[in-house]
Amino acid sequence: MYEDPNVAQYVLNNLDSIAQGKTESFVAFYPRFEKQLADMGGATWHTPVQINYLRKAFNDEMKDLLRATKY
């Protein structure tokens, strides 16, 4: 995907460290997440991998809401 392997690693590090701000709404956060995912070529990744990165990036309030959700 990238000619320079350092660029690919930099983009992956950004995706790995992206986080929803403490008071940031999901609506504001999600476009930032999608851009990082797209920059890394994540659109071709399996859905569970994409979801894993997204869930890891949620703020504590969002994580609490998801824990309270019955599936």
Distance bins in CASP14 RR format, pairs under 12 A and 6 or more apart:
PFRMAT RR
TARGET T0000
AUTHOR 0000-0000-0000
RMODE 2
METHOD distances of the structure
MODEL  1
1 7 0 0 0 0 1 0 0 0 0 0 0
1 8 1 0 0 1 0 0 0 0 0 0 0
1 9 0 0 0 0 0 1 0 0 0 0 0
1 11 0 0 0 0 1 0 0 0 0 0 0
1 12 0 0 0 0 0 1 0 0 0 0 0
1 38 0 0 0 0 0 1 0 0 0 0 0
1 39 0 0 0 0 1 0 0 0 0 0 0
1 40 0 0 0 0 1 0 0 0 0 0 0
1 41 1 0 0 1 0 0 0 0 0 0 0
1 42 0 0 0 0 1 0 0 0 0 0 0
1 43 0 0 0 0 0 1 0 0 0 0 0
1 44 0 0 0 0 1 0 0 0 0 0 0
2 8 1 0 1 0 0 0 0 0 0 0 0
2 9 0 0 0 0 1 0 0 0 0 0 0
2 10 0 0 0 0 1 0 0 0 0 0 0
2 11 1 0 0 1 0 0 0 0 0 0 0
2 12 0 0 0 0 0 1 0 0 0 0 0
2 39 0 0 0 0 1 0 0 0 0 0 0
2 40 0 0 0 0 1 0 0 0 0 0 0
2 41 0 0 0 0 1 0 0 0 0 0 0
4 10 0 0 0 0 1 0 0 0 0 0 0
4 11 0 0 0 0 0 1 0 0 0 0 0
5 11 0 0 0 0 0 1 0 0 0 0 0
5 12 0 0 0 0 0 1 0 0 0 0 0
6 12 0 0 0 0 0 1 0 0 0 0 0
6 13 0 0 0 0 0 1 0 0 0 0 0
7 13 0 0 0 0 0 1 0 0 0 0 0
7 14 0 0 0 0 0 1 0 0 0 0 0
7 39 0 0 0 0 1 0 0 0 0 0 0
7 40 0 0 0 0 0 1 0 0 0 0 0
8 14 0 0 0 0 0 1 0 0 0 0 0
8 15 0 0 0 0 0 1 0 0 0 0 0
8 39 0 0 0 0 1 0 0 0 0 0 0
8 40 1 0 0 1 0 0 0 0 0 0 0
8 41 0 0 0 0 1 0 0 0 0 0 0
8 42 0 0 0 0 0 1 0 0 0 0 0
9 15 0 0 0 0 0 1 0 0 0 0 0
9 16 0 0 0 0 0 1 0 0 0 0 0
9 40 0 0 0 0 0 1 0 0 0 0 0
10 16 0 0 0 0 0 1 0 0 0 0 0
10 17 0 0 0 0 0 1 0 0 0 0 0
10 36 0 0 0 0 0 1 0 0 0 0 0
10 39 0 0 0 0 1 0 0 0 0 0 0
10 40 0 0 0 0 1 0 0 0 0 0 0
11 17 0 0 0 0 0 1 0 0 0 0 0
11 18 0 0 0 0 0 1 0 0 0 0 0
11 35 0 0 0 0 0 1 0 0 0 0 0
11 36 1 0 0 1 0 0 0 0 0 0 0
11 37 0 0 0 0 1 0 0 0 0 0 0
11 38 0 0 0 0 1 0 0 0 0 0 0
11 39 1 0 1 0 0 0 0 0 0 0 0
11 40 1 0 1 0 0 0 0 0 0 0 0
11 41 0 0 0 0 1 0 0 0 0 0 0
11 42 0 0 0 0 0 1 0 0 0 0 0
12 18 0 0 0 0 0 1 0 0 0 0 0
12 36 0 0 0 0 1 0 0 0 0 0 0
12 37 0 0 0 0 0 1 0 0 0 0 0
12 39 0 0 0 0 1 0 0 0 0 0 0
12 40 1 0 1 0 0 0 0 0 0 0 0
12 41 0 0 0 0 1 0 0 0 0 0 0
12 42 0 0 0 0 0 1 0 0 0 0 0
12 45 0 0 0 0 0 1 0 0 0 0 0
12 53 0 0 0 0 0 1 0 0 0 0 0
13 36 0 0 0 0 0 1 0 0 0 0 0
13 39 0 0 0 0 0 1 0 0 0 0 0
13 40 0 0 0 0 1 0 0 0 0 0 0
14 32 0 0 0 0 0 1 0 0 0 0 0
14 33 0 0 0 0 0 1 0 0 0 0 0
14 35 0 0 0 0 1 0 0 0 0 0 0
14 36 1 0 1 0 0 0 0 0 0 0 0
14 37 0 0 0 0 0 1 0 0 0 0 0
14 38 0 0 0 0 0 1 0 0 0 0 0
14 39 1 0 0 1 0 0 0 0 0 0 0
14 40 0 0 0 0 1 0 0 0 0 0 0
14 53 0 0 0 0 0 1 0 0 0 0 0
14 57 0 0 0 0 0 1 0 0 0 0 0
15 32 0 0 0 0 0 1 0 0 0 0 0
15 33 0 0 0 0 1 0 0 0 0 0 0
15 34 0 0 0 0 0 1 0 0 0 0 0
15 35 0 0 0 0 1 0 0 0 0 0 0
15 36 1 0 1 0 0 0 0 0 0 0 0
15 37 1 0 0 1 0 0 0 0 0 0 0
15 38 0 0 0 0 1 0 0 0 0 0 0
15 39 1 0 0 1 0 0 0 0 0 0 0
15 40 1 0 1 0 0 0 0 0 0 0 0
15 41 0 0 0 0 1 0 0 0 0 0 0
15 42 0 0 0 0 1 0 0 0 0 0 0
15 45 0 0 0 0 0 1 0 0 0 0 0
15 49 0 0 0 0 0 1 0 0 0 0 0
15 50 0 0 0 0 0 1 0 0 0 0 0
15 52 0 0 0 0 0 1 0 0 0 0 0
15 53 1 0 0 1 0 0 0 0 0 0 0
15 54 0 0 0 0 0 1 0 0 0 0 0
15 56 0 0 0 0 1 0 0 0 0 0 0
15 57 0 0 0 0 1 0 0 0 0 0 0
16 33 0 0 0 0 0 1 0 0 0 0 0
16 36 0 0 0 0 1 0 0 0 0 0 0
16 37 0 0 0 0 0 1 0 0 0 0 0
16 40 0 0 0 0 1 0 0 0 0 0 0
16 52 0 0 0 0 0 1 0 0 0 0 0
16 53 1 0 0 1 0 0 0 0 0 0 0
16 56 0 0 0 0 1 0 0 0 0 0 0
16 57 0 0 0 0 1 0 0 0 0 0 0
17 32 0 0 0 0 0 1 0 0 0 0 0
17 33 0 0 0 0 0 1 0 0 0 0 0
17 36 0 0 0 0 1 0 0 0 0 0 0
17 53 0 0 0 0 0 1 0 0 0 0 0
17 56 0 0 0 0 1 0 0 0 0 0 0
17 57 0 0 0 0 1 0 0 0 0 0 0
18 24 0 0 0 0 0 1 0 0 0 0 0
18 29 0 0 0 0 1 0 0 0 0 0 0
18 30 0 0 0 0 0 1 0 0 0 0 0
18 31 0 0 0 0 0 1 0 0 0 0 0
18 32 1 0 0 1 0 0 0 0 0 0 0
18 33 1 0 1 0 0 0 0 0 0 0 0
18 34 0 0 0 0 0 1 0 0 0 0 0
18 35 0 0 0 0 1 0 0 0 0 0 0
18 36 1 0 1 0 0 0 0 0 0 0 0
18 37 0 0 0 0 1 0 0 0 0 0 0
18 39 0 0 0 0 0 1 0 0 0 0 0
18 40 0 0 0 0 0 1 0 0 0 0 0
18 53 0 0 0 0 1 0 0 0 0 0 0
18 54 0 0 0 0 1 0 0 0 0 0 0
18 56 0 0 0 0 1 0 0 0 0 0 0
18 57 1 0 1 0 0 0 0 0 0 0 0
18 58 0 0 0 0 0 1 0 0 0 0 0
18 59 0 0 0 0 0 1 0 0 0 0 0
19 29 0 0 0 0 1 0 0 0 0 0 0
19 32 0 0 0 0 1 0 0 0 0 0 0
19 33 0 0 0 0 1 0 0 0 0 0 0
19 36 0 0 0 0 0 1 0 0 0 0 0
19 53 0 0 0 0 0 1 0 0 0 0 0
19 54 0 0 0 0 0 1 0 0 0 0 0
19 55 0 0 0 0 0 1 0 0 0 0 0
19 56 0 0 0 0 1 0 0 0 0 0 0
19 57 1 0 1 0 0 0 0 0 0 0 0
19 58 0 0 0 0 1 0 0 0 0 0 0
19 59 1 0 0 1 0 0 0 0 0 0 0
19 60 0 0 0 0 0 1 0 0 0 0 0
19 62 0 0 0 0 0 1 0 0 0 0 0
19 63 0 0 0 0 0 1 0 0 0 0 0
20 26 1 0 0 1 0 0 0 0 0 0 0
20 27 0 0 0 0 0 1 0 0 0 0 0
20 28 0 0 0 0 1 0 0 0 0 0 0
20 29 1 0 1 0 0 0 0 0 0 0 0
20 30 0 0 0 0 1 0 0 0 0 0 0
20 31 0 0 0 0 0 1 0 0 0 0 0
20 32 0 0 0 0 1 0 0 0 0 0 0
20 33 1 0 0 1 0 0 0 0 0 0 0
20 53 0 0 0 0 0 1 0 0 0 0 0
20 54 0 0 0 0 1 0 0 0 0 0 0
20 55 0 0 0 0 0 1 0 0 0 0 0
20 56 0 0 0 0 0 1 0 0 0 0 0
20 57 1 0 1 0 0 0 0 0 0 0 0
20 58 1 0 1 0 0 0 0 0 0 0 0
20 59 1 0 1 0 0 0 0 0 0 0 0
20 60 0 0 0 0 1 0 0 0 0 0 0
20 61 0 0 0 0 1 0 0 0 0 0 0
20 62 1 0 0 1 0 0 0 0 0 0 0
20 63 0 0 0 0 1 0 0 0 0 0 0
20 65 0 0 0 0 0 1 0 0 0 0 0
21 28 0 0 0 0 1 0 0 0 0 0 0
21 29 1 0 0 1 0 0 0 0 0 0 0
21 32 0 0 0 0 1 0 0 0 0 0 0
21 33 0 0 0 0 0 1 0 0 0 0 0
21 57 0 0 0 0 1 0 0 0 0 0 0
21 58 0 0 0 0 1 0 0 0 0 0 0
21 59 1 0 1 0 0 0 0 0 0 0 0
21 60 0 0 0 0 1 0 0 0 0 0 0
21 61 0 0 0 0 1 0 0 0 0 0 0
21 62 0 0 0 0 1 0 0 0 0 0 0
22 29 0 0 0 0 0 1 0 0 0 0 0
22 58 0 0 0 0 0 1 0 0 0 0 0
22 59 1 0 1 0 0 0 0 0 0 0 0
22 60 1 0 0 1 0 0 0 0 0 0 0
22 61 1 0 0 1 0 0 0 0 0 0 0
22 62 0 0 0 0 0 1 0 0 0 0 0
22 63 0 0 0 0 0 1 0 0 0 0 0
23 29 0 0 0 0 0 1 0 0 0 0 0
23 59 0 0 0 0 1 0 0 0 0 0 0
23 60 0 0 0 0 0 1 0 0 0 0 0
23 61 0 0 0 0 1 0 0 0 0 0 0
23 62 0 0 0 0 0 1 0 0 0 0 0
24 30 0 0 0 0 1 0 0 0 0 0 0
24 31 0 0 0 0 0 1 0 0 0 0 0
24 32 0 0 0 0 1 0 0 0 0 0 0
24 33 0 0 0 0 0 1 0 0 0 0 0
24 57 0 0 0 0 0 1 0 0 0 0 0
24 58 0 0 0 0 0 1 0 0 0 0 0
24 59 1 0 0 1 0 0 0 0 0 0 0
24 60 0 0 0 0 0 1 0 0 0 0 0
24 61 0 0 0 0 1 0 0 0 0 0 0
24 62 0 0 0 0 1 0 0 0 0 0 0
25 31 0 0 0 0 0 1 0 0 0 0 0
25 32 0 0 0 0 0 1 0 0 0 0 0
25 58 0 0 0 0 0 1 0 0 0 0 0
25 59 0 0 0 0 1 0 0 0 0 0 0
25 61 0 0 0 0 0 1 0 0 0 0 0
25 62 0 0 0 0 1 0 0 0 0 0 0
26 32 0 0 0 0 0 1 0 0 0 0 0
26 33 0 0 0 0 1 0 0 0 0 0 0
26 34 0 0 0 0 0 1 0 0 0 0 0
26 54 0 0 0 0 1 0 0 0 0 0 0
26 55 0 0 0 0 0 1 0 0 0 0 0
26 57 0 0 0 0 0 1 0 0 0 0 0
26 58 0 0 0 0 1 0 0 0 0 0 0
26 59 0 0 0 0 1 0 0 0 0 0 0
26 61 0 0 0 0 1 0 0 0 0 0 0
26 62 1 0 0 1 0 0 0 0 0 0 0
26 63 0 0 0 0 0 1 0 0 0 0 0
26 65 0 0 0 0 1 0 0 0 0 0 0
26 66 0 0 0 0 0 1 0 0 0 0 0
27 33 0 0 0 0 0 1 0 0 0 0 0
27 34 0 0 0 0 0 1 0 0 0 0 0
27 62 0 0 0 0 0 1 0 0 0 0 0
28 59 0 0 0 0 0 1 0 0 0 0 0
29 35 0 0 0 0 0 1 0 0 0 0 0
29 36 0 0 0 0 0 1 0 0 0 0 0
29 54 0 0 0 0 1 0 0 0 0 0 0
29 57 1 0 0 1 0 0 0 0 0 0 0
29 58 0 0 0 0 1 0 0 0 0 0 0
29 59 0 0 0 0 1 0 0 0 0 0 0
29 61 0 0 0 0 0 1 0 0 0 0 0
29 62 0 0 0 0 1 0 0 0 0 0 0
30 36 0 0 0 0 0 1 0 0 0 0 0
30 37 0 0 0 0 0 1 0 0 0 0 0
30 50 0 0 0 0 0 1 0 0 0 0 0
30 54 0 0 0 0 1 0 0 0 0 0 0
30 57 0 0 0 0 1 0 0 0 0 0 0
30 58 0 0 0 0 0 1 0 0 0 0 0
30 62 0 0 0 0 0 1 0 0 0 0 0
31 37 0 0 0 0 0 1 0 0 0 0 0
31 38 0 0 0 0 0 1 0 0 0 0 0
32 38 0 0 0 0 0 1 0 0 0 0 0
32 39 0 0 0 0 0 1 0 0 0 0 0
32 54 0 0 0 0 0 1 0 0 0 0 0
32 57 0 0 0 0 1 0 0 0 0 0 0
33 39 0 0 0 0 0 1 0 0 0 0 0
33 40 0 0 0 0 0 1 0 0 0 0 0
33 42 0 0 0 0 0 1 0 0 0 0 0
33 50 0 0 0 0 1 0 0 0 0 0 0
33 51 0 0 0 0 0 1 0 0 0 0 0
33 53 1 0 0 1 0 0 0 0 0 0 0
33 54 1 0 0 1 0 0 0 0 0 0 0
33 55 0 0 0 0 0 1 0 0 0 0 0
33 56 0 0 0 0 0 1 0 0 0 0 0
33 57 1 0 0 1 0 0 0 0 0 0 0
33 58 0 0 0 0 1 0 0 0 0 0 0
33 62 0 0 0 0 0 1 0 0 0 0 0
34 40 0 0 0 0 0 1 0 0 0 0 0
34 41 0 0 0 0 0 1 0 0 0 0 0
34 42 0 0 0 0 1 0 0 0 0 0 0
34 43 0 0 0 0 1 0 0 0 0 0 0
34 50 0 0 0 0 1 0 0 0 0 0 0
34 53 0 0 0 0 0 1 0 0 0 0 0
34 54 0 0 0 0 1 0 0 0 0 0 0
34 57 0 0 0 0 0 1 0 0 0 0 0
35 41 0 0 0 0 0 1 0 0 0 0 0
35 42 0 0 0 0 0 1 0 0 0 0 0
35 43 0 0 0 0 0 1 0 0 0 0 0
36 42 0 0 0 0 1 0 0 0 0 0 0
36 43 0 0 0 0 0 1 0 0 0 0 0
36 50 0 0 0 0 0 1 0 0 0 0 0
36 53 0 0 0 0 1 0 0 0 0 0 0
36 54 0 0 0 0 0 1 0 0 0 0 0
36 57 0 0 0 0 1 0 0 0 0 0 0
37 43 1 0 0 1 0 0 0 0 0 0 0
37 44 0 0 0 0 0 1 0 0 0 0 0
37 45 0 0 0 0 1 0 0 0 0 0 0
37 47 0 0 0 0 0 1 0 0 0 0 0
37 49 0 0 0 0 1 0 0 0 0 0 0
37 50 1 0 0 1 0 0 0 0 0 0 0
37 51 0 0 0 0 0 1 0 0 0 0 0
37 52 0 0 0 0 0 1 0 0 0 0 0
37 53 1 0 0 1 0 0 0 0 0 0 0
37 54 0 0 0 0 1 0 0 0 0 0 0
37 57 0 0 0 0 0 1 0 0 0 0 0
38 44 0 0 0 0 0 1 0 0 0 0 0
38 45 0 0 0 0 0 1 0 0 0 0 0
38 50 0 0 0 0 0 1 0 0 0 0 0
40 49 0 0 0 0 0 1 0 0 0 0 0
40 50 0 0 0 0 0 1 0 0 0 0 0
40 53 0 0 0 0 1 0 0 0 0 0 0
41 49 0 0 0 0 0 1 0 0 0 0 0
41 50 0 0 0 0 0 1 0 0 0 0 0
41 53 0 0 0 0 0 1 0 0 0 0 0
42 49 1 0 0 1 0 0 0 0 0 0 0
42 50 1 0 0 1 0 0 0 0 0 0 0
42 51 0 0 0 0 0 1 0 0 0 0 0
42 52 0 0 0 0 0 1 0 0 0 0 0
42 53 0 0 0 0 1 0 0 0 0 0 0
42 54 0 0 0 0 0 1 0 0 0 0 0
43 49 0 0 0 0 0 1 0 0 0 0 0
43 50 0 0 0 0 1 0 0 0 0 0 0
44 50 0 0 0 0 1 0 0 0 0 0 0
45 51 0 0 0 0 1 0 0 0 0 0 0
45 52 0 0 0 0 1 0 0 0 0 0 0
45 53 0 0 0 0 1 0 0 0 0 0 0
45 54 0 0 0 0 0 1 0 0 0 0 0
46 52 0 0 0 0 1 0 0 0 0 0 0
46 53 0 0 0 0 0 1 0 0 0 0 0
47 53 0 0 0 0 0 1 0 0 0 0 0
47 54 0 0 0 0 0 1 0 0 0 0 0
48 54 0 0 0 0 0 1 0 0 0 0 0
48 55 0 0 0 0 0 1 0 0 0 0 0
49 55 0 0 0 0 0 1 0 0 0 0 0
49 56 0 0 0 0 0 1 0 0 0 0 0
50 56 0 0 0 0 0 1 0 0 0 0 0
50 57 0 0 0 0 0 1 0 0 0 0 0
51 57 0 0 0 0 0 1 0 0 0 0 0
51 58 0 0 0 0 0 1 0 0 0 0 0
51 66 0 0 0 0 0 1 0 0 0 0 0
52 58 0 0 0 0 0 1 0 0 0 0 0
54 62 0 0 0 0 1 0 0 0 0 0 0
54 63 0 0 0 0 0 1 0 0 0 0 0
54 66 0 0 0 0 0 1 0 0 0 0 0
55 62 0 0 0 0 1 0 0 0 0 0 0
55 63 1 0 0 1 0 0 0 0 0 0 0
55 65 0 0 0 0 0 1 0 0 0 0 0
55 66 1 0 0 1 0 0 0 0 0 0 0
55 67 0 0 0 0 0 1 0 0 0 0 0
55 69 0 0 0 0 0 1 0 0 0 0 0
56 62 0 0 0 0 0 1 0 0 0 0 0
56 63 0 0 0 0 1 0 0 0 0 0 0
56 66 0 0 0 0 0 1 0 0 0 0 0
57 63 0 0 0 0 0 1 0 0 0 0 0
58 64 0 0 0 0 1 0 0 0 0 0 0
58 65 0 0 0 0 1 0 0 0 0 0 0
58 66 1 0 0 1 0 0 0 0 0 0 0
58 67 0 0 0 0 0 1 0 0 0 0 0
59 65 0 0 0 0 0 1 0 0 0 0 0
59 66 0 0 0 0 0 1 0 0 0 0 0
60 66 0 0 0 0 0 1 0 0 0 0 0
60 67 0 0 0 0 0 1 0 0 0 0 0
61 67 0 0 0 0 0 1 0 0 0 0 0
61 68 0 0 0 0 0 1 0 0 0 0 0
62 68 0 0 0 0 0 1 0 0 0 0 0
62 69 0 0 0 0 0 1 0 0 0 0 0
63 69 0 0 0 0 0 1 0 0 0 0 0
END
